[in-house]
Amino acid sequence: MAIGSKSTVMRTQYAAWPYPKVPLLAAVPSTHPYELHADWLWDRCGSGPAPQRPRIWLAGCGTFQPYVFGVANPHAEITATDLSEPSLARAKTRCVLHRQRHVRFAPVDLDDPSTWPAGQFDVIECYGVLMNVADPLATLRGLAAKLTERGVLRLMVYPHWSRQRVFQLQRLAKLLGLHAGERAHPAALRTFVRRLPLAHPLRYAFTSYADSKNDAGIVDGFLHAGDRGFTGFQLGALARDAGLVPGHWFHRPWGQPDAMAERLQLNDRSQSFVLDYLDLWQELRSNFVVCLRRADAPARQVQPPRPHPSFTGSEHALRHRLRLLRLQWLGGKLPSRTTDDTVAVAAADLRALARGDAPEHLADCGLLLGGIDRAPRLPAHTDFAAESAFLDHTTTLRCGRRAPNPLYAHLFAAFERAQRHPELGLPDLDAQMGRWLPWADPLEERPITYGLTPYATYQRFRVNVDEHFARTDLGEARDYAAVRLRNDAQCLQRVRSLLADASELPVRAHDDAALRELFVLLCTHEQLFVTLEPA
Ligand SMILES: C[S@@+](CC[C@H](N)C(=O)[O-])C[C@H]1O[C@@H](n2cnc3c(N)ncnc32)[C@H](O)[C@@H]1O
């Protein structure tokens, strides 16, 4: 999509459906977003203590982030920008209601640098936005150029493999004629997906997706007019080409490449390799969230341990001080997005932090800064030269009796990678399964029998998958116009009846190729293999 037209499409979508939809009065306790404090982010990235009054830019802030960053950073100068003026208006109202007076707002198009705010920033937050812009590398390069020397850019992008079910739901919506331009379409998609059997992985994906609870979330997830995912390798290359290096991965320990390389015996790999592998096996358990620094930033530094500023009592707001007092008497739990679980803190620890002491046993929990060098040990990135051929292969339809079901193409990608790309040096599938054994999270349980994760599906269908590897007679086709299903006419008729029964859907004519694709998406979930014949 051309640059101007992409922003026009995004502006229209997010003007009609400001995201996220969170009640205006919903409050975040002032101690909760401690991992978004500029000092925390700088510390984790080895940048040392952040400036007293850091400049923070929220690039594509949506309706909620300005408030949360305001709460997390009461001493910062915050600039919140977005393409969608209704989102900015809602974010502004929220900040007024919650007395966050240090956030200023401006409409900014990340596709058009002439609209960008002036000056450099100590923290830039670009969360869930880069996949919406016309040229992600150009935008990321521009953001890198807006960082101060030690500045930190926190980036969230969707992972290619773990998000395949969302992309399949987007494809389903498109084939059904549902889009963000009609107010009734999010509800229509919800109604239609609920017609699917309980055991259907697309129904499971839809209902277990937190954002499917409201229409704006359904649009952002399933009726989106132009998002995309990034593989671990693509993200690594993107950061490198923008002149950035990972300072800290903003995941729970599972998604920290060093920790996972250790567990999966991938110690000689790069961070992008390990994250790509976690995503391929759908064990990333989150979007890709990474704190990046400029490649030319001064060397990482480790400061002496010091208490997190939000817990020293120095913050000015009365409500915050009262909350700290309560925690200092009763202790409590704090949410964490970077450690294994919520952080339990004893009242005595909080009293020590308030005095400016640094209890050593808190070193890992995020309330203590400095003390530890958290630099990733693995090199940031290696290329996977054949990646685009591999990605092409996963979207190509395979023809023959017992061909991989396209509904499960992303599971086959995990099964096939080592075999198709020996240059990556992965062990065979059996050995990989052995390494996953203590760590994989087989989501499948009744009523979902299989199809959610490669690990659990292979456990059940090992014989059939191994048989598939032994076959050499499968042809290939680019699209559903070039293939026929087994009993093609009956399959197409079955889909026509399904659509006719769904009064919530817009009336539209479908060609045979669309009906075939709908059949695969809607009616084949109980088959890991299907029969597709060349037309
Ligand atoms: C998925 S939402 C994320 C919002 C927010 N960052 C959050 O995490 O809650 C994507 C946001 O990016 C904004 N956006 C999309 N394209 C943009 C562009 N070209 N320039 C600026 N903002 C854009 C949308 O308006 C929307 O608010």
The ligand as an SDF file (V2000), in Angstrom:
LIG
                    3D

 27 29  0  0  0  0  0  0  0  0999 V2000
   -2.9450   -1.3330   18.2790 C   0  0  0  0  0  0  0  0  0  0  0  0
   -3.1130    0.3790   18.6080 S   0  0  0  0  0  0  0  0  0  0  0  0
   -1.9420    0.5580   19.9210 C   0  0  0  0  0  0  0  0  0  0  0  0
   -2.2360    1.7280   20.8130 C   0  0  0  0  0  0  0  0  0  0  0  0
   -1.2990    1.8610   22.0050 C   0  0  0  0  0  0  0  0  0  0  0  0
    0.0730    1.9720   21.6000 N   0  0  0  0  0  0  0  0  0  0  0  0
   -1.4720    0.7060   22.9440 C   0  0  0  0  0  0  0  0  0  0  0  0
   -0.6240   -0.1680   23.0070 O   0  0  0  0  0  0  0  0  0  0  0  0
   -2.5070    0.6490   23.6260 O   0  0  0  0  0  0  0  0  0  0  0  0
   -2.3000    1.1290   17.2490 C   0  0  0  0  0  0  0  0  0  0  0  0
   -2.2730    2.6360   17.3180 C   0  0  0  0  0  0  0  0  0  0  0  0
   -1.4020    3.1270   16.2920 O   0  0  0  0  0  0  0  0  0  0  0  0
   -1.9770    4.2800   15.7170 C   0  0  0  0  0  0  0  0  0  0  0  0
   -1.4320    4.4350   14.3550 N   0  0  0  0  0  0  0  0  0  0  0  0
   -1.6310    3.6380   13.2890 C   0  0  0  0  0  0  0  0  0  0  0  0
   -0.9520    4.1000   12.2340 N   0  0  0  0  0  0  0  0  0  0  0  0
   -0.2970    5.2150   12.6350 C   0  0  0  0  0  0  0  0  0  0  0  0
    0.5450    6.1570   11.9930 C   0  0  0  0  0  0  0  0  0  0  0  0
    0.8660    6.0550   10.7070 N   0  0  0  0  0  0  0  0  0  0  0  0
    1.0040    7.1960   12.7270 N   0  0  0  0  0  0  0  0  0  0  0  0
    0.6740    7.3150   14.0420 C   0  0  0  0  0  0  0  0  0  0  0  0
   -0.1250    6.4700   14.6950 N   0  0  0  0  0  0  0  0  0  0  0  0
   -0.6130    5.4240   13.9990 C   0  0  0  0  0  0  0  0  0  0  0  0
   -3.4680    3.9940   15.7430 C   0  0  0  0  0  0  0  0  0  0  0  0
   -4.2340    5.1680   15.6260 O   0  0  0  0  0  0  0  0  0  0  0  0
   -3.6280    3.2870   17.0860 C   0  0  0  0  0  0  0  0  0  0  0  0
   -3.9240    4.1860   18.1210 O   0  0  0  0  0  0  0  0  0  0  0  0
  1  2  1  0
  2  3  1  0
  2 10  1  0
  3  4  1  0
  4  5  1  0
  5  6  1  0
  5  7  1  0
  7  8  2  0
  7  9  1  0
 10 11  1  0
 11 12  1  0
 11 26  1  0
 12 13  1  0
 13 14  1  0
 13 24  1  0
 14 15  1  0
 14 23  1  0
 15 16  2  0
 16 17  1  0
 17 18  1  0
 17 23  2  0
 18 19  1  0
 18 20  2  0
 20 21  1  0
 21 22  2  0
 22 23  1  0
 24 25  1  0
 24 26  1  0
 26 27  1  0
M  CHG  2   2   1   9  -1
M  END
$$$$
